[in-house]
Amino acid sequence: MLSIFLGATMAYLLGSIPSGLWIGRKFFQIDIRQHGSGNLGATNSFRILGKKAGTIVLLMDLLKGSISVLLLKQMDLHGVSPLIIALFAVVGHTYPLFANFKGGKAVATFAGVILAYQPVLFLIGLGIFILTLAISKMVSFTSMLTISIGVLLSLYFQDMVLTTIALLADIFIIYRHRTNIQRILNGTEAKVDIFKWKK
């Protein structure tokens, strides 16, 4: 059981790395929590820091999830799926130890978890995400729709752990986007053109 505790701690600490906060402070002397949506995720980083920095934040947030899974696969978890323990990376991203427990909305880090665990599902989800974002121009709506479709698509792989974790992540991500949902319903949700991010 010690290995499970260590694995969970490792995943949480990896997830707690506040990519957007650190890059904003180091290279732009900006605390992105004080700008835009105030969120530490990739979307706000793109809006506030620009395309290049936003891309780096996105990749770092993805890697937090992927590296957690890859490291957990090398550990003896006593029959517990690494996918379950990797959820602590998502928790870390959302409630980061290194940023006063106020982080992102879990989308990119959970996507990184799926990338390492079931890359085919990730690639399908990525295609859905890009297409939906290009049409709706709303990152929040796109994120929620993609993960919800992903839950259904996960059934194809006949992996109940994957489907269960995807469903739990779907519920959590929708909860994290509750203020966005209200803005969508009010017609006030911010829209973006993925081809026109500032440089």
MOUR-V329405 format. One record per helix or strand of 2 or more residues. SS is the DSSP state (a for helix, b for strand). FROM is the first residue (numbers start at 1). TO is the last residue. If there is no record, write none. Layout:
SS|FROM|TO  SS|FROM|TO
This chain:
a|2|15  a|19|28  a|32|34  a|42|49  a|51|73  a|82|94  a|97|99  a|107|117  a|119|136  a|139|157  a|160|176  a|178|186
